[in-house]
């Protein structure tokens, strides 16, 4: 059971944190993966809600924002994984032209800009729901959550 919980936490970390370095898979509604993501997200919000004095309405909206964010970040992660594969092939191929490298690097820069824009959109959406104090607490708890998940991930390697 602990392995399932750790896997669920790692999965949610990858999806909700916008980790572009991990290749994400689709989480169809009702799938086991979607259920695990939902459980971990609800657990995080359960632990955080009281600290933030967040209303049920605020919580529902934050959960909605985070789910939408996860979907966007999954798509960005898929794109990043594909781009890394293309870059790896190009580097390993002695005949790859400078123009091809330039194009790949420009695509990478564009992807990073998309990731930044997605993060900014998430922050604006959260700011529309939470007070500045609540946002500060939420941000701190989210960072701590991510740090714990990174520690778990590094222990599993």
C-alpha positions in Angstrom: 0.0 0.0 0.0 2.9 2.4 0.8 4.2 1.8 -2.8 0.9 2.8 -4.3 0.7 5.9 -2.1 4.3 6.9 -3.0 3.6 6.3 -6.7 0.4 8.4 -6.5 2.3 11.2 -4.8 5.1 11.1 -7.3 2.7 11.1 -10.2 0.8 14.1 -8.8 4.0 15.9 -8.2 5.0 15.4 -11.8 1.7 16.5 -13.1 0.8 19.4 -10.9 4.3 20.9 -10.6 4.7 21.3 -14.3 7.7 19.1 -14.4 8.6 19.3 -18.1 11.4 16.8 -17.7 9.0 13.9 -17.1 7.1 12.3 -20.0 3.4 12.4 -18.9 0.7 10.0 -19.9 -2.9 10.8 -20.4 -5.1 10.6 -17.3 -8.5 9.9 -18.6 -11.3 10.7 -16.2 -12.2 7.7 -14.2 -8.8 6.0 -14.8 -6.8 4.6 -12.0 -4.2 7.3 -12.6 -6.9 10.1 -12.5 -8.2 8.6 -9.2 -4.7 8.6 -7.7 -4.1 12.1 -8.8 -7.4 13.2 -7.3 -6.7 11.5 -4.0 -3.3 13.1 -3.6 -4.6 16.5 -4.6 -7.5 16.3 -2.2 -5.1 15.2 0.6 -2.8 18.2 -0.1 -5.8 20.5 0.0 -7.2 18.8 3.1 -4.0 19.5 4.9 -3.7 23.0 3.6 -7.2 24.3 3.8 -7.2 24.8 7.6 -3.8 26.6 7.5 -5.2 29.0 5.0 -8.7 29.5 6.4 -9.9 28.7 3.0 -13.6 28.4 2.4 -15.2 25.4 0.7 -15.9 27.6 -2.4 -12.3 28.7 -2.5 -11.1 25.2 -2.2 -13.4 24.0 -5.0 -12.1 26.7 -7.3 -8.4 26.0 -6.4 -8.9 22.3 -7.0 -10.5 23.2 -10.4 -7.5 25.4 -11.3 -5.0 22.8 -10.3 -6.7 20.1 -12.3 -6.8 22.4 -15.4 -3.2 23.2 -14.8 -2.2 19.5 -14.6 -3.9 19.0 -18.0 -1.9 21.8 -19.6 1.3 20.7 -18.0 0.8 17.1 -19.2 0.6 18.4 -22.8 3.7 20.5 -22.3 5.5 17.5 -20.8 4.6 15.4 -23.8 5.9 18.1 -26.1 9.1 18.5 -24.1 9.7 14.7 -24.1 9.3 14.6 -27.9 11.6 17.6 -28.3 14.3 15.9 -26.1 14.1 12.8 -28.3 14.5 14.8 -31.4 17.4 16.7 -29.9 19.1 13.5 -28.8 18.7 12.0 -32.3 20.1 15.2 -33.9 23.1 15.3 -31.5 23.9 11.6 -32.2 23.6 12.2 -36.0 26.9 13.5 -37.4 25.1 14.9 -40.5 22.7 17.2 -38.6 23.0 20.7 -39.9 23.5 23.8 -37.9 20.1 25.1 -39.2 18.4 22.0 -37.8 20.1 22.5 -34.4 19.0 26.2 -34.5 15.4 25.2 -35.2 15.4 22.6 -32.4 16.8 25.1 -29.9 14.3 27.7 -31.0 11.5 25.2 -30.4 13.0 24.5 -27.0 13.0 28.2 -26.1 9.4 28.5 -27.4 8.4 25.6 -25.2 10.0 27.2 -22.1 8.1 30.4 -22.8 4.9 28.4 -23.0 5.7 26.8 -19.7 6.3 30.2 -18.1 3.1 31.6 -19.6 1.2 28.6 -18.2 2.7 29.2 -14.7 1.8 32.9 -14.9 -1.8 32.0 -15.9 -2.0 29.6 -13.0 -0.8 32.3 -10.6 -3.3 34.9 -11.9 -6.1 32.4 -11.5 -5.1 31.5 -8.0 -4.7 35.3 -7.2 -8.3 35.8 -8.2 -9.5 33.3 -5.6 -7.2 33.7 -2.6 -6.2 36.6 -0.5 -2.5 37.6 -0.6 -1.9 35.9 2.8 -3.7 32.7 1.6 -1.6 32.7 -1.5 1.6 33.0 0.5 0.6 30.1 2.7 -0.5 28.1 -0.3 2.8 28.8 -2.1 4.8 27.8 0.9 2.9 24.6 1.4 3.1 23.7 -2.3 6.9 24.3 -2.3 7.2 22.1 0.9 5.1 19.4 -0.8 7.3 19.5 -3.9 10.4 19.3 -1.8 9.1 16.3 0.1 8.2 14.6 -3.2 11.7 15.3 -4.7 13.2 13.7 -1.6 11.0 10.6 -1.9 11.9 10.4 -5.6 15.6 10.6 -4.9 15.4 7.9 -2.3 13.7 5.6 -4.7 16.5 5.8 -7.3 
